[in-house]
Amino acid sequence: MIHYLHRARLCLALVVTLCGTTSVLAQLNPEVFQKDTAKVDLVESYPNMVAGELTPGKGFSIVKTKVASLNIGLYSIVRYLNQLPGEHEQTWQDHLGRDRALTGRNDFYWHRVMIWFTGFVMTPKLTYTATVWTIMTTQQTLVYGNLQYKFNKYFILGAGIMPNISIRSMQGPFPFYLSTDRTMGEESLRAGFTNGFFVKGEVLPRLNYILMLGDNLSILGIAAAKLTRTMSKGVGLMWMPTTGEYGARGGLVDFEHHDKVATRFGVNYTHCRDNRFNNTGQPSPDNTQVRMTDGVLFFETGALADGVTVNEANYDMIATDLGVKYKGFNAQVELYYRSLTKFDADGPLPVSSLRDKGYSVQLSQMVIPKKLCVYGIHSLFFDAFKRHPWEAGGGVNFYPMKSRSWRLNAQAHYVYKSSAGGTFGLYAGGQTGATITIGTDILL
């Protein structure tokens, strides 16, 4: 009897193994894999309206029962970046005429990885997202996420990590940017990601809204013990009047080849009384989200006057975006206005506020449908320091499998007195020169 039970267990194990293998092979079958798995699942699970970088790809369903589900998705990128000119040490001047050192990057990096665990619990209306996120260039690794409950299409409540909805690229396109990261115009003035809660939905047909309340402008590197009692607030509207959609994730390439003109208009406002989050005796602030348009961190000691540190200030940001897609062509324009006011500093300052205006333009054309895209980018600021930083450039995207799931990108752009900085993106604060980047990324 024991012998037969042993044989039965072996047979059962073999059947389970074969079934699992068949399922995996079915997912890896070329006819299945070449489909655009990067599209957001439209079965009410993860609508990519305003969830920004927290929204996963379609992924692979692991478990689905009446009471819960589990899906796993992945994004990863490897790229080469070269910031020119190639001298080992360069100097540039900030808005006060002080010399600052710059060492342009020339490196290869397995830059970013995101692993999403998503699904619902007890009811499809209650969804969760848990994300493993790592940036090798900054040596940061986090696990974060949020919970959302969908009462109906007009009212969705969420809590957890979320974007401060300051600009368009914080609201869904990632990673379907034209390049492998944001432009200088997008990166310079935007807010970051924080803890909080939000309400979103469709207020009128084809018109979506979001309201949010968060801890601060960016929670990266900021422990709860350092937070103040003031919070960030934001409101945004997104209108798609012609077709009611703007392609997968609202990306900046007309990969879908719209036969009818698709349009998208948005306006976003964010306010926060932000803090440097560490003692003024330390020159470098923990708050590295807010930069001035000369590329200097706003809360850095000496940013506005030698030896003087700003402890707190009001951040107000409004951005308006306009986009159109038609037969492989995409045009995207965004206008920015940011003010920094009501400074709380430990010494006298030459100015009481900073008000910066700017724009970015991104144009793309699919020259070979679902295969090859060419694009151009341009950003310019009319800033408080009258430095007028700008950039211009372009690149190509190649999709080997006719799917957004795998892309090869090459870009070259020239930047003048870069207002954006940091090793996360493509820019170094104060840089004047060219940057070349070559990368490949996948989204499953």
C-alpha angles and dihedrals in degrees: 000000000000089000092056092046089053091051091048091053091050091050092049092050090050092051092049091048093049092048091051091047091050090052092050092046090050090055092048095046106121093232089057099037096051091062115100099270089168092077115108114254105259095201092104091272111108110002106187101221106122105343093106118186091354093073114097130216120252091276125173125302110235103171132006124173134152091269105037147000139201127205127177124206133173141205124182138161138191120190147164119228129189121182113197151243091060104222111131092233124027129179130215134175127240123217091279091056095250118146116243130185125241128185109193116222125246108173151121118234141180080221112182138007128183124181115189125203108191141163144106134285125215092333133028087238091069110067132174136200124195115181132193105207128183133173112192095191090062097029092236126147124177142164113213141148148147143237124230133189118197111208089173138317090285098053127037118164121202139174135186132053113359141154124266095238097230100133141015098260090061089063110068117303095102120147093009093081118134090248129027090269143015126297122251090257092055096042100046104068106016127118122235140228124299145165117269145093134279142192120211141162147116110307093179132000107297091358117107130186139193132193120188142179120194142173097249143321095286129007095194108122093358117118121207091248090064097051121108125220093256119095140201119253129196143176130187140179127198122190125187101180105171109044102003092235139062104205130270110341089346087277124186096243125074091228089151092060096225113221089196123050109266117202135188129188126181142174125189135182129191129182130183139160093222131196136204088233099215141070117290088232088075111076095205114069124221086223104082097159099086116070131172119232092259088066096254121130107254096221094046115118108261095017093130101014134009111274095000123119127199109218100183139006141166115258117200122175131178125178133178123197132192125188139175133186128191132158096335097323123113128183121186125183125178129184121204136199122175130173129191110196146154096045119202103201137163093233145016118303130201092225135037097203144013121216120184131183129187149140143218130209124197123183128181139173130192099224091179111031113248089352117063132024129182121195147173133210135197134174132178135177131205093201138183091252094051091232092126099206114202144170137200131182148108147211150180136261120205121193107198095189097038088250134107088228089087126032138173115205135189124178139172123188138165120223129194117207093338114228092195125072148165135086094267095079138023100282141082117205112257095008120153112188145057129310126201122195132178121183148150128211139180133206121193 
